[in-house]
Amino acid sequence: MRCVPAHDFTVAKMALWRSALDENPPYQRESSVWSLDKQQLFVDSLLNGFDIPKIYLHDLRGKHPTKVYAVVDGKQRLTTIWAFLNDEFPLADDFRVEDVDSLELPPGSTPPTGGMYFSEFHPVWQEVVKTTFLSVVLIQNATEADIEELFYRLNNGEPLNAAEKRNALGGDMAQLVREAAARPFFKTRLRLPNERSLHLDLAARLLLIEHTLADPAASLPDLRSSTLDEFVRANRQLPEPERAELLRRLDDRLSFLEQVFTEDDPLLATQSHPPLYYLFARSITDSAAAPPPPEAVRDFLQWFQAARRAELDKPEEQQDGNLVEFTRLTQNNAGSRRSLQRRVEILNDMFRSWRPRLAPPANTPA
């Protein structure tokens, strides 16, 4: 592997070549979308000549049928540039060019001011932006292992986590996990930042559940990292009909859950809850001719969470054994088969007693 500085990448070239860039290669780390303030600060730095971090591109020339480079590090910087050029956000209200006199520009070239969109810039200043050079490094003759090592070094010795390594395995299942993680449920319902590929990790867990329980005789799977790794490896090659059917079943479940939960739902504020509630919803919808009303399911889960918290304040001899066990299992080995199965059983039992007319018989996988 070689890292070679490239000296001819301007803002205009990056915009022109966008279609030739692979913005989401399998090995790229997930990062949270920048806020408006962060995007405006970056454009401010660009216009005022501050040094910005390097952008790393994997050189694919001659190795890919349609793409020339893959974005390894710097995706948020590039997407911010493209968005600004497309007038998707303006300069910050307090923006100003710090040292306009140092630029040799024609008379009358009015500098941009706070709140302006790119299309409102004086043509000379539009050209200033477009001809600004970006610090780009090309990664040549690199394997995926080389890219992983580069990530490690770029992030101050912070290695890839389990979800990121799983994503880098490639293959049909890794691709399917990425497709699943792009579903609206992950983007709108979870109160969890998508940092360090968290959504990929959760999507892999839900796909493993659906893939395993497609067989009615199958047992509930263990959702630990090692099981997920093997799941992705074993399904590197998955026939298209199987991929489509698996994604269809997942979409059906997520469609129901999108009705159960609200946007940025506090019920989905911890990593252990989405797989658990997915299994719970799966059991109460599959065991009835008609699923219970989504609002009733959410009301129950709110009541259940409040009941669990209230139980902790009671004397030990007055505590509900099921609620205490549920809390204990949540805090220890939450991804184990036994823990998941028992917690779904408890949810089913309490749902039936809470709203007996709405709740069907439990049908928890053995």
Secondary structure, DSSP 8 states (H G I E B T S, - for coil): -EEEEES--BHHHHHHTGGGEESS-TT--------HHHHHHHHHHHHTT-----EEEEE-TTTSSS-SEEEEE-HHHHHHHHHHHTTSS---TT---TTGGGS---TT-----TT--GGGS-HHHHHHHHT-B--EEEEES--HHHHHHHHHHHTTT----HHHHHHHT-SHHHHHHHHHHTSHIIIII--S---TTHHHHHHHHHHHHHHHHTSTT------SHHHHHHHHHHTSS--HHHHHHHHHHHHHHHHHHHHHS-TT-GGG-STTHHHHHHHHHHHHHHTSSS---HHHHHHHHHHHHHHHHHHTTS-GGGS-HHHHHHHHHHHS-TTSHHHHHHHHHHHHHHHHHHSTTT--------
